[in-house]
Amino acid sequence: MSLIQGATGEWEIVMGLEIHAQVSSKSKLMSGASTAFGAEPNYQVSLVDAAMPGMLPVVNEFCYEQAVLTGLGLNAEINLISIFDRKNYFYPDLPQGYQISQFTDPIVGKGVVSIETADGETHNIGIERLHLEQDAGKSIHDLYPSQSCVDLNRSGVALMEIVSDPDLRSAEQAKLYVSKIRTILRYLGTCDGNMEQGSLRADVNVSVRRPGAPLGTRCEIKNMNSIRNIGMAIEFEAQRQVDIIEDGGTIDQETRLWDVAKNETRSMRSKEEAHDYRYFPDPDLLPVVLEQSFVDAIKARIPELPDAKHSRLMKDYGLNSYDANILIAAPENADYFEIVAKSGSAKLAANWVTGDLFGLLKKRGETIENSPISAIDLGELVGLIDDKIISNKIAKQVFEYMLETDDKPGKIVEDKGLKQVTDTGAIEKAVDDVIAANPDKVAQAIEKPKMAGWFVGQVMQATGGKANPQAVSDMIKAKLGL
């Protein structure tokens, strides 16, 4: 439990999140209009999306499949009967004056997602529900000084709203939870999780209370599209509420926005309750009734999910939890690693993938799908290290040559004469030369055996890094009597 230290004692943060995930579908929830990102304003709007008179919505069956698949991936109940409701409110970018959503009877019921915090503790976060709904359009306020514009391209796009129980107790847990949900969705292929494009965003409900006390009044921070900002917003909002209560004030239930420029939340509007929306079943849409065979067929195609992959990587490859967590963050990362690990030590493969390769990709702003070095080639490099043909230090040079020339690592090693020196005679001569040239260091090493590392470095330098480091170390210790 993460507690806030206030002037009058400790406070506990209590949070629940509503994650809005855009369904990976080429067409919208109730129309055939395209959902492709980046189109010109109002180029992807059907008559249904624009709420033209007489237009009737028709449910996109594929979106329903994606919602069921997601529910199964969240270990949640699938409701065979679900109903679409009208959620009534006025907003300029909502042409109908209502949003088609689900309230009393959603497609997915209760589920659970597990997260692992930095201290190694596992926390189970309850899922209250997942329902399908239409997205609204987008109001644009910065094109003209005295006018606002409306882009309806997103109007009608299918969203899955994943509502958690108030089980989160820290900014760290909230960030891990959003990351975990995003990873699960990506594994399932039901949402691309691109927060920068608006495909996934979160509303964060934050309240504070004395440990063990009843729940406090919550404030909702809307439309968060950055995991980093989610953490910052939670910490600011929780402290804001503590300060108000300790000063004798009360918390107003309201919707707030995160001001990125000022790193603070600010009031948007008073928080609506469900009755304010006047929900009622949409008269244009019949209840959706699913056969259990429909759900079973979808369940049969669920891929290996993050938790299962995490356990398997630890069991099959001997990885620790930290390395496994990094590799399962995206399915393509784990797939890449498993190809690399076929050629050598799994731990060495993990080090190269999560270290040198990920560092390169981050520097270049690229993803592993378009990595300049293939998994097979990196696996060959790891195999050369594991077979002691080259040292890890030489391998880093080979890695750079691979980027420059696009040649295979084995060819680079041959062409440039980079094979590791394993001839004990050659190594012994280099060791003898270094010892003879540094009698003062010999005396120091005899007194302080850790000094032997200095000799190893000198020999490696003298051999151009080609000598086997372990053979060098063993020989130096033997010759110095350490």
C-alpha positions in Angstrom: 0.0 0.0 0.0 1.3 3.4 -1.0 0.4 6.1 1.5 0.6 9.9 1.3 2.1 11.7 4.3 -0.1 14.7 5.0 0.2 17.3 7.7 -2.2 15.4 9.9 -1.2 11.9 9.2 -1.3 9.2 6.5 -3.7 9.0 3.6 -4.5 6.2 1.2 -5.2 6.7 -2.5 -8.1 4.7 -3.9 -8.5 4.5 -7.7 -10.5 2.9 -10.4 -9.8 3.3 -14.1 -12.0 3.4 -17.2 -9.9 2.4 -20.2 -11.3 3.3 -23.6 -9.8 1.0 -26.2 -10.5 1.4 -29.9 -11.6 -1.9 -31.5 -9.2 -3.1 -34.2 -11.8 -3.0 -37.0 -11.7 -1.5 -40.4 -15.2 -0.2 -40.1 -17.2 1.5 -37.3 -19.5 0.0 -34.7 -22.8 0.9 -36.4 -21.8 1.8 -40.0 -19.5 0.8 -42.8 -17.4 4.0 -42.7 -13.6 3.5 -42.5 -11.7 3.8 -39.2 -8.2 4.5 -40.8 -6.1 6.9 -38.8 -5.0 10.3 -40.3 -7.7 11.0 -42.9 -8.7 14.5 -43.8 -11.4 15.9 -41.5 -14.9 14.6 -42.2 -13.8 12.2 -45.0 -14.8 9.0 -43.1 -18.4 9.8 -42.1 -21.4 7.8 -43.2 -25.0 9.1 -43.1 -25.5 7.0 -39.9 -22.4 8.7 -38.2 -23.8 12.1 -39.1 -27.2 11.2 -37.7 -29.1 12.0 -40.9 -32.9 11.5 -40.6 -34.1 8.0 -41.2 -30.7 6.4 -40.9 -30.7 3.2 -38.8 -27.6 1.6 -37.1 -26.6 -2.0 -37.8 -24.2 -3.7 -35.3 -20.8 -4.7 -36.7 -20.5 -8.4 -35.8 -16.7 -8.3 -36.0 -16.6 -5.7 -33.2 -18.7 -8.0 -31.1 -16.2 -10.8 -31.7 -13.4 -8.6 -30.7 -15.2 -7.6 -27.5 -15.8 -11.3 -26.6 -12.2 -12.1 -27.3 -11.0 -9.3 -25.1 -13.3 -10.4 -22.3 -12.0 -13.9 -22.4 -8.4 -12.5 -22.3 -9.4 -10.6 -19.2 -10.6 -13.8 -17.5 -14.1 -12.2 -17.5 -17.6 -13.5 -17.8 -19.2 -13.3 -21.2 -22.9 -12.3 -21.2 -24.8 -14.2 -23.8 -27.5 -11.5 -23.8 -26.5 -7.8 -24.0 -28.4 -4.6 -24.8 -27.4 -1.3 -26.4 -28.6 1.8 -24.7 -28.8 5.4 -25.5 -26.7 7.6 -23.3 -28.2 11.1 -23.7 -26.1 14.3 -23.5 -25.5 17.3 -25.8 -22.1 18.0 -27.2 -21.3 19.7 -30.6 -19.4 16.7 -31.8 -22.1 14.2 -30.9 -24.6 14.5 -33.9 -27.4 12.3 -32.5 -27.5 14.0 -29.2 -26.9 10.6 -27.6 -24.2 8.0 -27.6 -25.0 4.3 -28.3 -23.5 2.5 -25.4 -24.3 -0.4 -23.0 -25.3 0.2 -19.4 -27.5 -2.4 -17.6 -26.5 -5.4 -19.8 -22.9 -5.1 -21.1 -21.3 -7.8 -23.3 -18.6 -8.6 -20.7 -19.0 -8.9 -16.9 -16.6 -9.4 -14.0 -13.0 -10.3 -14.6 -9.5 -9.9 -13.1 -6.1 -8.7 -14.2 -2.8 -9.3 -12.2 0.0 -6.9 -12.0 3.5 -7.2 -10.5 5.0 -4.2 -8.7 8.7 -3.4 -8.4 8.9 -5.1 -5.0 7.8 -8.4 -6.6 4.3 -8.3 -5.1 1.4 -9.5 -7.2 -1.9 -7.5 -7.1 -5.2 -8.7 -8.5 -7.2 -5.8 -10.0 -10.9 -6.6 -10.5 -12.7 -5.8 -13.8 -16.2 -4.7 -13.2 -17.3 -4.8 -16.9 -16.4 -4.2 -20.5 -19.0 -2.7 -22.8 -19.1 -1.6 -26.4 -19.9 2.0 -27.3 -19.5 4.5 -30.1 -16.9 7.2 -29.9 -17.8 10.8 -30.4 -16.4 13.2 -32.9 -13.7 15.8 -32.2 -14.1 19.5 -31.6 -11.2 21.6 -32.8 -10.8 25.1 -31.2 -7.5 26.4 -32.6 -8.1 26.8 -36.3 -10.0 30.1 -36.1 -9.9 32.9 -33.5 -13.7 33.0 -33.1 -15.0 29.6 -34.3 -14.8 26.0 -33.4 -14.8 23.2 -35.9 -16.1 19.6 -35.7 -14.4 16.6 -37.3 -16.7 13.5 -37.3 -14.2 11.0 -38.6 -14.1 9.3 -35.1 -17.9 9.6 -34.7 -19.2 6.0 -34.4 -15.8 4.3 -34.1 -16.1 1.2 -31.9 -14.7 1.5 -28.4 -14.4 -1.1 -25.6 -14.7 0.6 -22.2 -13.0 -1.5 -19.6 -14.0 -0.5 -16.1 -12.0 -1.6 -13.2 -13.0 -2.0 -9.5 -11.5 0.6 -7.1 -8.6 -1.8 -6.4 -5.7 0.5 -7.3 -3.7 2.1 -4.5 -0.8 3.9 -6.1 0.4 5.7 -9.2 2.8 2.8 -9.9 -0.1 0.3 -9.7 -2.2 2.4 -12.1 0.6 2.7 -14.6 1.3 -1.0 -14.5 -2.4 -1.8 -14.9 -2.8 0.4 -18.0 0.4 -1.1 -19.4 -0.9 -4.7 -18.7 -4.3 -4.0 -20.3 -2.6 -2.5 -23.3 -0.3 -5.5 -23.6 -3.2 -8.0 -23.4 -5.1 -6.1 -26.1 -2.0 -6.2 -28.3 -1.5 -9.9 -27.8 -5.2 -10.5 -28.6 -5.0 -8.1 -31.6 -8.3 -6.4 -30.5 -6.7 -2.9 -30.1 -3.3 -1.6 -31.3 -2.9 0.3 -28.0 -1.4 3.4 -29.7 -2.1 6.0 -27.1 -0.5 8.8 -29.1 -3.1 8.2 -31.8 -6.0 8.1 -29.4 -6.5 4.3 -29.8 -6.3 3.8 -26.1 -7.0 6.4 -23.4 -8.0 6.3 -19.7 -10.2 8.1 -17.3 -8.8 7.9 -13.8 -11.1 8.1 -10.8 -9.0 9.3 -7.8 -10.1 9.6 -4.1 -8.3 9.6 -0.8 -9.2 8.4 2.7 -7.6 7.5 6.0 -6.4 3.9 5.9 -9.4 1.6 6.5 -12.0 4.4 6.4 -15.0 4.5 4.0 -14.3 5.6 0.4 -13.9 9.3 -0.2 -15.4 11.6 -2.8 -13.8 10.9 -6.2 -12.7 13.1 -9.0 -12.3 11.8 -12.5 -9.3 12.9 -14.6 -10.5 12.6 -18.3 -8.8 11.4 -21.5 -5.3 10.5 -20.3 -3.3 9.3 -23.3 0.1 8.8 -21.7 1.1 6.3 -19.1 3.7 8.8 -17.7 1.1 11.5 -17.4 -1.3 9.2 -15.7 1.2 8.7 -12.9 1.9 12.4 -12.6 -1.8 13.3 -12.6 -2.6 10.8 -9.9 0.1 12.0 -7.6 -0.9 15.6 -8.1 -4.6 15.0 -7.7 -4.2 12.9 -4.6 -2.0 15.5 -2.9 -4.5 18.2 -3.9 -7.4 16.4 -2.3 -5.4 15.7 0.9 -4.4 19.4 1.2 -8.1 20.5 0.7 -9.4 18.1 3.4 -6.6 18.9 5.9 -7.4 22.6 5.4 -11.0 21.9 6.4 -12.5 21.8 2.9 -14.5 19.2 1.1 -13.9 17.5 -2.2 -16.5 18.2 -5.0 -17.2 15.2 -7.2 -16.2 16.5 -10.6 -14.4 15.9 -13.9 -11.0 17.3 -14.2 -8.4 17.6 -17.0 -4.6 17.2 -16.8 -2.8 20.4 -17.8 0.5 19.1 -19.4 2.1 22.5 -19.5 1.5 23.3 -15.8 1.7 19.6 -14.5 -1.6 20.0 -12.6 -5.2 19.0 -12.8 -7.9 21.6 -13.4 -11.7 21.6 -13.1 -13.7 20.7 -16.3 -17.3 20.2 -15.1 -19.3 18.7 -12.2 -19.4 14.9 -12.4 -22.5 13.4 -13.9 -24.2 10.5 -12.4 -25.8 7.7 -14.5 -29.3 9.1 -14.0 -28.1 12.4 -15.6 -27.6 10.6 -18.9 -31.2 9.2 -19.0 -30.1 5.8 -20.2 -32.8 3.7 -22.0 -32.5 0.8 -24.4 -32.0 1.9 -28.0 -35.3 1.3 -29.8 -33.5 0.8 -33.1 -31.4 -2.1 -31.9 -32.6 -5.5 -30.7 -30.9 -7.2 -27.8 -27.8 -9.2 -29.0 -28.2 -12.9 -28.2 -25.1 -15.1 -28.5 -24.8 -18.8 -28.7 -22.3 -20.5 -26.4 -20.8 -22.1 -29.5 -20.0 -18.6 -30.8 -18.1 -17.8 -27.6 -16.4 -21.3 -27.5 -15.1 -20.8 -31.1 -13.6 -17.5 -30.2 -12.0 -18.9 -27.0 -10.3 -21.6 -29.1 -8.3 -19.0 -30.9 -6.9 -17.1 -27.9 -3.1 -16.9 -28.3 -0.6 -17.3 -25.5 -1.2 -14.3 -23.2 1.4 -12.3 -21.3 1.1 -14.1 -17.9 1.4 -17.5 -19.5 4.3 -16.4 -21.7 6.0 -14.8 -18.7 5.8 -18.1 -16.8 7.0 -20.1 -19.8 10.0 -17.9 -20.5 11.1 -18.3 -16.9 10.6 -22.0 -16.9 11.9 -22.9 -20.4 14.8 -20.4 -20.6 15.7 -19.8 -17.0 15.1 -16.1 -17.2 14.4 -14.0 -14.1 11.1 -12.2 -13.7 12.6 -8.8 -14.6 13.9 -10.0 -18.0 10.8 -11.9 -18.7 8.6 -8.9 -18.0 10.6 -6.7 -20.4 10.4 -9.3 -23.2 6.6 -9.9 -22.9 5.8 -6.2 -23.0 5.0 -6.8 -26.7 4.4 -10.2 -28.4 6.9 -9.3 -31.2 9.7 -8.7 -28.6 9.2 -12.2 -27.1 9.0 -13.8 -30.6 12.3 -12.1 -31.6 14.0 -13.3 -28.4 13.0 -16.9 -28.8 14.5 -16.9 -32.3 17.8 -15.4 -30.9 17.8 -17.9 -28.0 17.9 -20.9 -30.4 21.5 -20.2 -31.2 23.0 -19.9 -27.7 22.6 -19.0 -24.1 19.1 -17.8 -23.2 20.5 -15.3 -20.6 23.0 -14.0 -23.1 20.3 -13.7 -25.8 18.1 -11.8 -23.3 20.9 -9.4 -22.5 21.6 -8.6 -26.1 17.9 -8.2 -27.0 16.9 -6.0 -24.0 20.3 -4.2 -23.9 22.1 -3.6 -27.2 19.2 -4.1 -29.6 16.5 -2.2 -27.6 19.0 0.6 -27.0 19.7 0.8 -30.7 15.9 0.8 -31.6 15.2 3.5 -29.0 18.0 5.7 -30.3 16.7 5.3 -33.9 13.0 5.6 -32.9 12.3 2.3 -34.5 10.3 -0.8 -33.4 11.5 -4.4 -33.4 9.3 -5.2 -36.4 11.6 -3.0 -38.6 14.8 -3.8 -36.7 17.9 -3.3 -38.9 19.3 -6.6 -37.5 17.2 -9.7 -37.9 16.6 -12.2 -35.0 18.5 -14.9 -37.0 21.6 -12.7 -37.4 21.6 -11.6 -33.8 21.2 -15.3 -32.8 24.2 -16.1 -34.9 26.2 -13.4 -33.1 25.1 -14.7 -29.7 26.1 -18.2 -30.8 29.6 -17.0 -31.7 30.0 -15.6 -28.2 28.5 -18.7 -26.6 30.9 -20.9 -28.6 33.8 -18.7 -27.4 34.7 -17.8 -31.0 34.6 -14.1 -30.1 34.5 -12.3 -26.8 31.5 -10.1 -25.7 33.7 -7.1 -26.3 34.5 -8.1 -29.8 30.9 -8.9 -30.4 30.0 -5.3 -29.8 32.4 -4.3 -32.6 30.8 -7.0 -34.8 27.4 -5.6 -34.0 28.4 -2.2 -35.3 29.9 -3.7 -38.4 26.6 -5.6 -39.0 24.8 -2.2 -39.0 27.3 -0.7 -41.4 27.6 -3.5 -43.9 24.5 -5.7 -43.5 26.9 -8.7 -43.5 26.4 -11.8 -41.4 28.3 -11.9 -38.1 30.3 -15.0 -39.1 31.5 -13.4 -42.3 32.5 -10.2 -40.5 34.5 -12.2 -37.9 36.3 -14.1 -40.7 37.0 -11.1 -42.9 38.3 -8.9 -40.1 40.2 -11.6 -38.3 38.3 -11.2 -35.1 38.3 -14.8 -33.8 39.1 -15.1 -30.2 42.7 -16.2 -29.3 42.4 -19.5 -27.5 46.0 -20.7 -28.1 47.5 -20.9 -24.6 51.0 -20.3 -26.0 50.0 -16.9 -27.5 48.1 -15.9 -24.4 50.9 -17.0 -22.1 53.4 -14.8 -24.0 51.1 -11.8 -23.7 50.7 -12.4 -20.0 54.4 -12.9 -19.4 55.1 -9.6 -21.3 52.7 -7.6 -19.1 53.9 -9.1 -15.9 57.6 -8.5 -16.8 56.8 -4.8 -17.7 55.0 -4.1 -14.5 56.9 -5.5 -11.4 55.4 -2.8 -9.1 51.9 -3.9 -10.1 52.8 -7.5 -9.4 53.7 -6.6 -5.8 50.4 -4.8 -5.4 48.4 -7.7 -6.8 50.1 -10.2 -4.5 49.0 -8.0 -1.5 45.6 -7.2 -3.1 44.4 -10.0 -5.4 41.7 -7.8 -6.9 44.5 -6.1 -8.7 44.6 -9.1 -11.0 41.8 -7.5 -13.0 44.2 -4.7 -14.0 46.5 -7.3 -15.6 43.5 -8.9 -17.4 42.7 -5.5 -18.9 46.3 -5.0 -20.1 46.5 -8.4 -21.7 43.2 -7.9 -23.5 44.4 -4.6 -24.7 47.7 -6.1 -25.9 45.8 -8.8 -27.8 43.3 -6.4 -29.4 40.5 -7.9 -27.2 40.9 -11.2 -29.0 42.2 -13.3 -26.0 39.8 -15.4 -24.1 39.1 -13.3 -20.9 38.6 -16.4 -18.7 41.8 -18.0 -19.9 43.7 -14.8 -19.4 42.4 -14.4 -15.8 43.1 -18.0 -14.9 46.7 -17.8 -16.3 47.4 -14.5 -14.5 46.2 -15.9 -11.1 48.3 -19.0 -11.6 51.5 -17.0 -12.5 51.0 -14.6 -9.6 50.1 -17.4 -7.2 46.8 -15.8 -6.3 
